[in-house]
Structure formats: structure tokens, C-alpha cells
Amino acid sequence: IKGMSDNKKVLHIITSLNTGGAELSLLKYLREIRHPHNNTVLTLMQAGDLHGEFQATGAKIVEIGMQRGTLGISSLVRLLIFFRSHSYDVVNAWMYHSCIVSVFAKLLCKGDNTIIWHIRQCIYNLSYENKRTRLIIQLLTKVQRIPTAITFNSSLSRKQHQAIGFTNLNTAVIYNGKDVPALGSLVCPAALK
């Protein structure tokens, strides 16, 4: 995404702030950018054990409070209100559930925004995933033209996802916790220190 400046507003959608590869990659990114206060982290569930570390970056943290395995009416209403009352230049979705939510962000947030999906795992066999996650992954293959870019945490992950229906269009490999400048060039090039 060329030509972005420090004043761009960036939303990161993530399932929770518990310790994991996607969470740690996002945390590393927020720690290394010049203006983390322009970033909002929307966690779908309650924040988790990394909540304090995310707060310490200066990014705004918003919790939707979904319960694992359920999508209650109150959570949907909170998401709807959040998206209708905010605008972002870039929406980063971290992992499958957040990628689906980013589609709603694209439709509901004010203004035009760039969507980037971050797939941070390998998928050796789709049947290893639970039924809900399999359904979400299959749905993502149908709407994969919505994001401007899709990143994977390894070449193997990209290859495995291509085997189940993801295309090679606008994809990049950004390794977990090792390539913050590459992530910054996708999210907001001018933001890196």
C-alpha cells in the first residue's frame, strides 16, 4: 500500500490477546511503529493474557466480549455499532474468524478502507479443523477478492492454502515475529521507526 502517511488510522481485528503466533506478530508490529496511537486492536473475545502488553504500546484496545464457540446477538450488535461509528484507512484481520469479520468492516465502516488478511498457520489437512473453522475457511475462499492482500506466515502455509482454494493473487509471506518492516510496508509504510 504505497503512499500511506503516519496519520492513517489502522484497525487490527483479532480473536483474542492470548499468547499465540498471530498475537505476538501483532504485538511486535505495534511495539516497533512510530505512532501506535493511530492503531486500534479489536479483540472479538475478552482480551487475554497479553492485554497489558498491548495496552503498553499505546494502541487503543476494544473488546467485543464474544464467548468461545458462540456468536450472540449482543456481540453482533456491539460489532455493528462499532463498525458504523468508526472509519479506518486499513483493516488488518488476524486469522480466519477475524477475516470473516473484516468483510463486515469493509461493508459497514464509513469511508473506503483497505483490507489485509493475515493467515498465521499451516493447514496440513482441513479435516483437522473443527467444523465451524472449516466452514469459515471455505467461505473465505469464496470472498478472497475482498482483501487487497493476504499474508501467510510461511511458504508452506501459502502452498497449503492454495491447495484448498486460495489463489496466489496479492499474497505475501511474512514470517512470525521476524519481518516487521515487511508487515509495515503492507500496513502503513511510513509508520515504521
N, C-alpha and C positions, 0 to 999 in steps of 0.2 A: 504494500500500500504506500505509494510514493507521495511525498509532499505533505505528510501529516506534521502538525506542529504540537508543541507541548500543551496547548490548551485544549486538545481533543479529549472528549470525555469517553472513557472506556469502561464497559461493563463486563465483568467476568462472572459467568454462571457456572456453579459447581455444586455437586450433590451435597457435600459436607466439607468441613475443615478438619476431618480426621487425617491421621498420618497415612499418606499414600503417594505414589509417583506423581499423579496429576497435581495434587495439593502442594507437594514440595516444589514442583516446577513453577507453579504459580507464585508461591511464596518467594522463591529465588528471584523471579522476574520483578516482583514488587519491591524487593529489597534493593535491586540494582538500578531502578529507574530514577530519574531526577524529580519527577512530580507524581508520586503515588497518590496524592490527594485528588487527582483527576480520575482515579480509578475507584470503581465500586465493585465489591465482591458480593454477589447474590448467592447465598447458600440455600439450597432447596430444603434441607433438613436443618435441625439445630446445629450450630456451628461446629462443635467438636473440639478435640484436644489441642488443635493448633490455633484456636480463636485468638488467644492473647498475642501470639507471634504475628498473626495477620493484622491485628489492631495496631501493633507497634510499628508497622510500615507506614501508617498514615492513611491507608486506603479506608474508605467507608465500607462497613460490613452490614449487610441486610440479611436477616434470617426470615425465611418463609415458614419454617416450622413443620414441614410435612413429616408424617410418620413413615418409617421404612415399609415399603410394600403397599402403601395406600395413597390415594390422591383424593383427599377430602374436599368438600365444597368450600370450606373456609380457606383452604390453601389456594384453591383455584381463584377465589375472589381476591385474596391478597396479591397473587401474581397479576391478575387483571388490573387491579388498582395501581400496582407498582408500574407496570408497563405503560398504562395510559397516562400516567402523571410524570414520566421521565423521558428524556431523549438522550441518546448516546450516539457517538460517531462510529464506534466499533463495539461489537458484541462478541466476546470470546466464550465459547461453550466448551467446557472441560468434561469429556466422556459422554457416553450415549444419552443418558437421561437429560443432561443439560443441552445436548444438541437438539433434541426434540423441543425443549422449552425455548431455545433460541429462535426457532421458526415462529413461535408466537410473538417473541420480542420483535422480530422483523415486521410482523403484521401489525402489532399494536403500539409500539413505541412511536412517539412523534418524530417526524423527520425521516431522512434516509440514513440507514446505518449499514455498515459492513459487517458481515457475519464470518467468523472463523471458527471452525470446529477443530478441537484438539483430541485426537484418539490416542490414548496413552497406554495401550496394552496390545499384546498379541492375542490372536484368536485361533487356536490350533484346531478347534472343532466347535462349530456353532452349537452343537447339542450339549456342550459342557456348560453353556449359559442357561440361566433359568428362563422359564417360558416368557415372562414379561420382557426381559432383556433381549431375547431372540426376536420378539415381535418389534421392539423398538429399533434394533439393528436393521431388520428387514424394511421397516418404514423409512429409516434414514437413507437406504439405498434408493428409494423412490423420490426423495426430496433433496438429494445431494447436490443439485444445481443451485440451491438457495445460497449456500455459503460461498464467499469469494475464494476461500482457501480451506483445505483440510490438511492438518499436520498429523503425523504419526511419530511415535517415539523410537521407531527403528525401521529399517528397510524391510525386515521380515514382517513387521506389523502391517506395513503398507501392502506388501505382496499378499498376505493372508486376507486382508480386507478386500483387495481386488478380486480374489478368488470367490468371495461371497457377494459380489455385485457392485463394489465401489469402483469408480473409474480412476484413471490416472490423471484426470484433468485437475489442474490447480492444486496439486498435492506437494507436500514438502516433508522431509524427515528432520525432526528436531529432537535430539536425544534428551532424555530426562535429566534435568539439572545441569546440563553441560553446555548448552548453547543459548544462553540468554540473549546475546546480540542477534542471533537468527530469529528468535521469537520477537524481539523488539522491532526488527525490521518488518515483520508481518503486522504486529500490533500497532506500533507507533514509532517509526524510525527516529524521530527527534527526541524521544523520551529517555534514551539511554544516557548515562552519566558520561 
